[in-house]
Amino acid sequence: MDIIINAKGHVHQEGLKDFYSDDIEKRYSKYPFVKTVKLNIRSFEKGEIEMALIFEMEKGGNLFSKAESSDEAKAFKMAIKKIDTQVEKYKETHYWKHN
């Protein structure tokens, strides 16, 4: 799985990339159908942080989630929660075997 972190202008950009890459790898390496994960992090003047996750899937198509919060960790957690539901649905739709 390829992981791309885009956090232009973030003060801790390199450490941030390692932290989020490790977290994403631990969460999603068990899903071989997730081919690429992109995390875009944006800061707004009003103090809000936006986390956007884009998953490129094996059988085509993308999954997307976005969350905003004044707390970076909370925004990440909310975006993860949203994408988890989609990943499970994708798995059930494309890989679940009927008995």
Buried (B, 14 or more C-beta within 10 A) or exposed (E): BEBEBEBEEBEEEEEBBEEBBEBBEEBBEEBEBBEEBBBBBBBEEEEBBBBBBBBBBEEEEEBEBBBBBEEBEBBBBBBBEBBBEBBEEBBEEEEEEEE
